[in-house]
Amino acid sequence: MNFLDSSNIDDMVDRVSFAVMRRRGITTAFSYDEHFRQEGFTLVGGT
């Protein structure tokens, strides 16, 4: 596994974002990234 692979970095950034948002009680994301919806967030600006 290459930890510098861009897909691994993107996944890590998403997971940190999810953790911070949950800790702060944020339930809505302005994003086009479906991973946020898959994790239970409401998307604004998404498809």
N, C-alpha and C positions, 0 to 999 in steps of 0.2 A: 504494500500500500504506500503510495506516495502522498505524504501529508501536505505537500505544496501544490498538489493538483487543484485546479481552480474549483472543481465540483466539491471537493472536501472543504475548501475554505468557505465557499458559499454556504454549505450546510452548517458549518460552525458559526458563521455570522448569523444565519437564520435562528439557530438554537439559542444563541446569546440574546438576540432580539426578543425571542419568545419569553425567555426567562425574565428579562428586564421588564417587559410589558406586563407579565403576570404579577410580578412583585409590586409594580406600581399601580396595578388595578386597571390597566389600559385594555379595553376590549375592542377598539376600532383601529384599523391601520389604513393609512393612505398608501395603497400599494397595488401593483398589478401582479404580484407574486402569489400564486394560488396556494403556496405552502402556508401562508397566514390563515387562509380560510380552512385548510385541512386541519390546522391546529386549533380551530374554534374561534378565531377572530373574525369580526365583521370587516369587510373591505369597503373602502370608499375610493372610488376611482378605478376599481377593478372591473373585470368583466363578469 
